[in-house]
Amino acid sequence: MDSKEDSLKFDRIIDTCASPIAVDHCKALSEDEIKAHSQILYQGIICASLILTRPLGKAYLTYITDETIPFTTIIEMSTLVDSAVEFNGKHLVYLPKYLPVDDPLFAAADEVIEARFIAGLVRMFPDLKRSEILAFKISRTRHVVAVATQNYTSKLPSMATSVPGLYIINSAHIVNASLSVDETVNLANTGAEYFLAQEAGV
């Protein structure tokens, strides 16, 4: 691609990246805005996706409070559908682990995480055989959930910025609720309404 084509111009931009990432590429923000976005604490996630030949159980969600287990939830997606139809008889399972953004596990090799997670899964399901795990994939994202701290809403940056036409709207703006599909859709609707009102000068 020609270098001239690498640069695009827009009248309005809504940046939906996590605040520390938005700050990193929005260099024209004010010092106060940079400070406000940079002070938002985040948790990241390491999530394993498994394809199994068999179900683990009958529950969609299993929350885990035992800190010796290396993941925090078992999500059996195939309990919600007819696995014979949707997954060709296989079973889809997610094993998420929420972590601080600087946790060293983010830098661990996939093989290390896989060994830990499978060992934890076998502790919970001793009859699970390695041959029943057809696929095991790891994903990592360092900035997923903003952590609500004391006086969080009073320190939360506005969706509009000091840069004309630039808005930053991300999961940090989900307050008094947990991050979920419903709350993400609600934020999208709220953010769109806010954007349109700002542009209309309301």
N, C-alpha and C positions, 0 to 999 in steps of 0.2 A: 504493500500500500504506500502511495506517495505520502511524504511527511506532511504535506499541506492537508491531506485528507484525514490525518490523524487528529486534527484539531477541529472541534465542532463548536458552534456558537448557539446559545439558547437565550431567549428572553427571560425564562423562568426555570428554575431547577429545584426539585424537591429531593434532597439527599436523604436516603433511608438507611445509610450505614450506621453502625454503632458509633456512639459519640467520639471515642478516641480515634477511630478511623476517619470519621468526618473531619475532625480537627486537623488530622494529618494532611488531608488534601484540600482543605478550604483555608488557604493561607491568609486570606484577606479578612478573616474574622477579627473582631476586637480582642484585646487582651482579656477583658472580663469574660467574653464568650468562650475563649480558649480555656480559661481557667475553670469555668463552670462545667464545660463538657469533659475536660480532663479529670475533674474530681469525681465524676460518676464511676462508681465501682461496678464491675461486671463479673459474672460467672460465665465460664465457658462450658463446653460439653464434649466429651468423647463418647461416641455412640457406636456400638457394634450392631451390625445387621446380620442375622443368621437365617439360613434356609435349612429346615430340619425335615426329616422324613416322617416325624411324628409330632404330635402336640406335647407341650410340657405339662399343661393342665387345662382347666376349663375357664380360667379367669382372663379377662382382657388386660387388667392392670394388677400387678403385684408389687406393692411398695415394700422396700426392704429397710429395716432399721438397724440391722446387724452391720456394724462398721467394718467387720472383717471380710464381708462380701464386697468385691471390687466395683460393683455397679449398684445403682440406687433404686432401680425399677426393672421389672420384667414386663414388656409390652408384647402381648401375643396378638398381633394384628389379625391372624387367620381365625381367631375366635369370633370375629365380627361378621364373617362371610362364610359361604360354602367353599371350603378349601379345595374340594374336588373340582369346582368350577373355576374359581378365581386363581388358584395357585397350582393347578394340575396335581392336586393331591398332596402338595408339599405344605409346609407351615413356616410363616414369616414371623420372626421374633426380633425385637429391638432390646438392647441392653444399654441404657444411657448412664453416664456418670458425670454429674455436675462438679466443676472444679474451679478454683480461683484461676485467673488468666495466666498466672506465673507458675502454676503447678508443673513440676518436672515431668509428670506423666505425658504431657503434650509432646515432649521431645523423645519419648520412648519409641522404640521400633514397633511396628505392627505385630511382629511375632511375640514380643514381650507382653503387650496388652492382650493379645489373643490367648496366650498361655494362662495369664491371670484370670481373665474372664471365664474361660472354659473350666478352670479349676473351681472357681466360685459357683458356676452353674452346676457342676457335678456334685458339689457339696450339698446343694439344694435338691438336686434330682440325682441321687446315687445310681439309679438304673440307666442314666443317659450314657450311650456309647458314642465314642468319637466318630464312628462310621455313620451315625445318624445325623451328623452335622455336615451337610453337603456344601455349604458356603459360609464364610465368615469374613466380613469386610468392616474396616474401621474408618470412621469419619471424625474429624476434629474441627471444632470452631471455638476460638478463644473468647469471643464476645457475643453472648447470647442473651443473658438475662441481667438487667440492671438491678443492683442490690439496693433496696430502699433503706436509707440511713436516716438518722435523726434529722428532722426538719427537711425531709427530702423534697417535698413539693415546693417549698419556698426557695430552694436552691436550683430547681430544675430550669434549664434554659428555655426561653420561648421558642416556639416552632419557627417563628420569623427571625431572621438574623439581621445584623447591621449591614450586610451586603445586599444591595437592591436586587430583588428577584430570587434570592437564595433562601430556601427553607430547609431546616433539618428536622425531620420527623422520624423517630425511630422507637424501638421498644422501651427506651427509657421513659417515654411519655405514657406508658401504661402504668397508671397509678391505682392504688386500692384494688388491685386484682393481680392474678398471676398470668404469666405468659401462656397463651393458648391460641388455638385457631380462632375461637370466638372473639377473644380480646384483640387479636391482630386485625380482624375484620372491623371491629368497632373502632380501633385506632385509625384505620384507613378511612372510614367514613367521617370520623371526627376531624382528622387531618385535612380531608378534602373540603369539608365545610369551612374550616378555619382558613384554608388557603383562598377559597373563593370569596369569603368575607373580607379578607385582607386586600385582595386584589380589587374588590368593589369599593374599598374604603369604608366599609361598615364598621 
